[in-house]
């Protein structure tokens, strides 16, 4: 096996910024889903299915225009199993998380799923490399998780909905966190070998196929399948293009020079941006624990050292 040269510090830092940007975009998704539910009465799984479908169409079109459609087809031929697993995992994480929210509440579901992911990712990477985490890594992870806990606990959505099942919801949140961690680690592996746009196109298309039955079930049970007004359609398009196609393109681009463990910490920008946007758009109160949690997450991201993590792709 030929060793590849280490990524320049500037390139590694850029990769971390790309992952952070993906987290910020994901953070806008919760507000958009809330607006879609209020305006068009679309269910969470229906919105998730449309999100993947819109993203897949946008990515295939972009890949065709930019000449990346052939690399995407080649990726499916050379790494079909890994690509399908990552795409299925991406879809499964969304489904598991949304259902856990309905059963145990947003606060607990977010803390468990997003909090478990960096722990599992870091553990796997240290086991694979047969190394031990440093005190600095432990402090960064602790600060990030403390920040996540503060933001989620004060978001005002910590209780399960009436009729929910906390036990099942907690189990689904754990499964969501494990799926997210595994998908990120596997995505990091494949991102070293593939063009980010080609990778995002393939995995998103797979995810769209996996979630399509949920839209069919919604239509069969009489639930709204598509929004009835133009503004809701705009929100749905943004959800697919902005919080799926663009954000996952940024994630896989960043994973070329950032480890999976560092990426799961950087994507904790998601609850921070969600809290800020909810305060601006939905009028939710921004409490001092939320602001303290945001400071802790930002401090953890700033303290990350991606240039010491993994080599850049050749």
matplotlib code that plots the C-alpha trace (Angstrom):
import matplotlib.pyplot as plt

x = [0.0, 1.4, 1.2, -0.4, 0.9, -0.8, -3.3, -2.0, -3.3, -5.2, -7.0, -7.8, -9.2, -11.3, -12.7, -13.7, -15.4, -17.3, -18.6, -19.6, -21.5, -23.3, -24.4, -25.6, -27.8, -29.2, -30.1, -32.5, -34.3, -36.2, -37.7, -38.7, -40.3, -42.3, -43.5, -44.4, -46.4, -48.2, -49.0, -49.5, -50.1, -47.4, -46.2, -42.6, -41.9, -43.6, -41.5, -38.4, -39.3, -39.8, -36.6, -34.5, -36.4, -35.9, -32.3, -31.7, -33.3, -31.2, -28.0, -28.5, -29.2, -26.1, -24.0, -25.1, -24.4, -21.0, -19.9, -20.0, -22.7, -20.2, -18.1, -21.3, -22.2, -18.6, -18.9, -22.0, -20.2, -17.0, -18.4, -22.1, -22.5, -20.8, -22.7, -26.0, -25.3, -24.4, -27.5, -29.7, -28.1, -28.7, -32.4, -32.7, -31.2, -33.8, -36.6, -35.4, -34.8, -38.2, -40.1, -38.1, -39.1, -42.7, -42.3, -39.9, -39.7, -37.2, -34.9, -34.2, -34.1, -31.5, -29.3, -29.2, -28.8, -26.4, -24.6, -24.1, -22.7, -19.4, -18.7, -19.3, -17.3, -14.4, -14.4, -14.4, -11.6, -9.4, -10.1, -9.3, -6.0, -5.3, -4.8, -6.1, -7.9, -5.9, -7.0, -7.5, -9.8, -11.8, -12.1, -13.3, -15.9, -17.1, -17.5, -19.4, -21.8, -22.3, -23.2, -25.6, -27.3, -27.8, -29.2, -31.6, -32.7, -33.7, -35.3, -38.8, -39.5, -38.2, -41.5, -42.9, -46.1, -49.4, -49.6, -45.8, -43.7, -40.5, -38.9, -39.3, -38.5, -35.2, -34.3, -35.0, -32.9, -30.0, -30.4, -30.5, -27.2, -25.5, -26.7, -25.5, -22.1, -21.7, -22.9, -20.4, -17.5, -18.3, -18.8, -15.4, -13.9, -15.7, -15.0, -11.3, -11.9, -14.8, -15.7, -18.0, -20.7, -20.7, -20.8, -23.7, -25.6, -25.4, -26.1, -29.0, -30.6, -30.4, -32.0, -34.8, -35.6, -35.6, -38.0, -40.3, -42.7, -43.4, -44.9, -46.9, -48.3, -49.2, -51.1, -52.9, -54.0, -55.5, -52.7, -51.6, -48.9, -47.9, -48.4, -51.2, -49.6, -46.6, -44.8, -44.9, -43.5, -40.6, -39.9, -40.0, -37.5, -35.2, -35.4, -34.2, -31.6, -30.3, -30.5, -29.9, -28.1, -25.8, -25.3, -24.3, -22.1, -20.3, -20.1, -18.5, -16.1, -15.1, -14.7, -11.8, -9.6, -11.5, -12.0, -15.4, -15.1, -14.2, -17.0, -19.7, -18.5, -18.5, -22.0, -23.2, -23.5, -26.9, -28.7, -27.0, -28.1, -31.6, -31.9, -30.8, -33.1, -36.1, -35.5, -35.5, -38.3, -40.5, -40.1, -38.7, -36.9, -33.1, -32.2, -28.8, -28.3, -28.8, -26.3, -23.8, -24.3, -23.7, -20.4, -19.3, -20.0, -18.2, -15.3, -15.1, -15.2, -12.5, -10.3, -10.6, -7.3, -8.3, -4.8, -3.6, -6.4, -6.1, -4.1, -5.7, -6.7, -4.1]
y = [0.0, 3.4, 6.2, 9.3, 12.7, 14.5, 17.2, 20.8, 22.5, 25.0, 22.2, 20.3, 23.5, 24.1, 20.6, 21.3, 24.5, 22.6, 20.1, 23.0, 24.6, 21.3, 21.4, 24.9, 24.0, 21.0, 23.2, 25.2, 22.0, 21.8, 25.2, 24.5, 21.2, 23.0, 25.6, 22.9, 21.0, 24.2, 25.4, 22.1, 19.5, 17.3, 14.5, 14.2, 11.0, 12.5, 15.6, 13.4, 11.4, 14.5, 16.0, 13.1, 12.9, 16.7, 16.4, 13.4, 15.2, 18.3, 16.3, 14.2, 17.3, 19.1, 16.1, 15.9, 19.6, 19.5, 16.2, 14.2, 11.8, 9.4, 9.3, 8.7, 5.7, 4.5, 4.8, 2.6, 0.0, 0.0, 0.3, -0.7, -2.2, 0.6, 3.2, 1.5, 1.0, 4.7, 5.9, 3.5, 4.6, 8.2, 7.5, 5.3, 7.9, 10.4, 8.0, 6.7, 10.2, 11.6, 8.7, 9.0, 12.7, 11.7, 9.2, 10.8, 14.5, 16.6, 17.3, 13.7, 12.4, 15.1, 14.6, 10.9, 10.6, 13.5, 13.0, 9.3, 9.7, 11.4, 8.9, 5.9, 7.4, 8.3, 4.9, 3.1, 5.2, 4.6, 0.9, 0.7, 2.6, 0.9, 4.2, 5.9, 9.2, 12.1, 14.3, 17.1, 14.9, 13.9, 17.6, 18.6, 15.9, 16.7, 20.4, 19.5, 17.1, 19.6, 22.2, 19.9, 19.0, 22.6, 23.6, 20.6, 20.8, 24.4, 24.2, 23.9, 20.6, 18.1, 16.2, 13.4, 13.9, 12.6, 8.9, 8.6, 5.7, 6.9, 3.5, 2.8, 6.4, 6.2, 2.9, 4.5, 7.5, 5.2, 3.4, 6.8, 7.8, 4.6, 4.8, 8.4, 7.5, 4.4, 6.4, 9.1, 6.7, 4.8, 8.0, 9.1, 5.9, 6.3, 10.1, 9.3, 7.6, 9.4, 12.9, 14.5, 15.4, 11.9, 10.3, 12.6, 12.0, 8.2, 8.0, 10.5, 8.7, 5.4, 7.2, 8.6, 5.1, 3.8, 6.6, 6.6, 3.9, 6.3, 8.9, 6.1, 5.0, 8.6, 8.9, 5.6, 6.5, 9.9, 12.1, 15.1, 14.1, 17.5, 21.0, 23.0, 26.5, 28.0, 29.1, 25.6, 24.2, 26.7, 25.5, 21.9, 22.6, 24.4, 21.5, 19.2, 21.4, 23.3, 20.9, 17.7, 18.1, 21.0, 20.0, 16.4, 17.6, 19.8, 17.0, 14.5, 17.2, 18.0, 14.3, 14.1, 15.9, 15.5, 12.4, 10.9, 11.6, 15.3, 15.6, 14.3, 17.0, 19.7, 18.8, 19.7, 23.2, 21.8, 22.3, 25.6, 27.0, 25.5, 27.3, 30.6, 30.3, 29.3, 32.4, 34.6, 33.0, 31.3, 33.7, 31.2, 32.6, 32.4, 31.5, 31.9, 28.0, 27.9, 30.6, 28.9, 25.7, 27.4, 28.8, 25.4, 23.8, 26.6, 26.3, 22.5, 23.1, 25.7, 23.4, 20.5, 19.8, 18.2, 18.6, 15.8, 13.4, 11.7, 12.0, 13.8, 11.7, 11.3]
z = [0.0, -1.0, 1.5, 0.3, 1.2, 4.1, 3.2, 3.5, 6.7, 4.6, 2.6, 5.8, 7.4, 4.3, 4.5, 8.1, 7.0, 4.3, 6.9, 9.2, 6.3, 5.8, 9.4, 9.2, 6.1, 7.9, 10.8, 8.5, 7.7, 10.9, 10.5, 6.9, 7.9, 10.6, 8.1, 5.6, 8.2, 9.3, 5.7, 3.8, 6.5, 5.1, 7.3, 8.3, 6.3, 3.2, 3.4, 3.9, 0.8, -1.3, 0.1, -1.2, -4.5, -5.3, -4.3, -6.5, -9.6, -8.9, -8.5, -11.6, -13.6, -12.2, -12.8, -16.4, -17.0, -15.4, -16.9, -13.7, -14.7, -16.1, -12.9, -11.0, -13.2, -12.8, -9.0, -9.0, -11.1, -9.1, -5.5, -5.8, -2.4, -0.4, -2.3, -1.7, 2.0, 2.4, 0.5, 2.4, 5.7, 4.9, 4.2, 7.3, 9.6, 8.5, 9.0, 12.4, 13.7, 12.6, 14.1, 17.4, 17.5, 17.4, 20.2, 22.6, 21.6, 19.7, 22.6, 23.7, 20.1, 19.1, 22.2, 21.8, 18.0, 17.4, 20.7, 20.2, 16.6, 17.4, 20.3, 18.0, 15.1, 17.3, 19.0, 15.6, 14.2, 17.3, 17.2, 13.5, 14.0, 17.4, 19.1, 22.2, 22.3, 23.7, 26.6, 24.0, 21.9, 25.0, 26.0, 22.5, 22.4, 26.0, 25.2, 22.0, 23.8, 26.6, 24.1, 22.3, 25.6, 26.6, 23.2, 23.0, 26.6, 26.3, 22.8, 24.3, 22.6, 25.1, 25.8, 23.7, 21.9, 23.5, 22.9, 22.3, 23.5, 25.2, 25.3, 21.6, 20.8, 22.7, 21.0, 17.6, 18.6, 19.5, 16.2, 14.4, 16.0, 15.2, 11.6, 11.3, 12.7, 10.4, 7.3, 8.1, 8.6, 5.4, 3.6, 4.6, 3.2, -0.2, -0.3, -0.5, -3.9, -5.5, -6.8, -4.1, -6.7, -8.1, -4.6, -3.5, -6.7, -6.3, -2.5, -2.7, -5.6, -3.7, -0.6, -2.8, -4.0, -0.4, 0.9, -2.1, -0.6, 2.3, -0.2, -1.8, 1.6, 2.5, -0.8, -0.2, 3.3, 2.2, 3.5, 1.5, -1.0, -2.4, -1.1, -2.6, -2.7, -4.5, -1.4, 0.1, -3.2, -2.9, 0.6, -0.6, -3.4, -0.9, 1.4, -1.3, -3.0, 0.0, 3.0, 1.0, -2.4, -1.4, 2.2, 1.4, -1.4, 1.1, 3.6, 1.2, -0.1, 3.5, 4.3, 1.8, 4.3, 7.6, 9.6, 10.3, 14.0, 13.5, 10.9, 13.4, 15.8, 13.2, 12.1, 15.6, 14.0, 13.0, 16.3, 16.8, 13.5, 14.0, 17.4, 15.9, 12.9, 15.1, 17.2, 14.1, 12.0, 14.5, 17.4, 19.8, 22.8, 22.8, 26.4, 28.0, 28.2, 24.5, 23.9, 26.3, 24.4, 21.1, 22.5, 23.6, 20.2, 18.4, 20.7, 20.0, 16.3, 16.4, 18.5, 16.0, 14.2, 10.9, 9.5, 11.8, 11.0, 7.6, 4.4, 1.4, -1.6, -4.3]

ax = plt.figure().add_subplot(projection="3d")
ax.plot(x, y, z, "-o")
ax.set_aspect("equal")
plt.show()
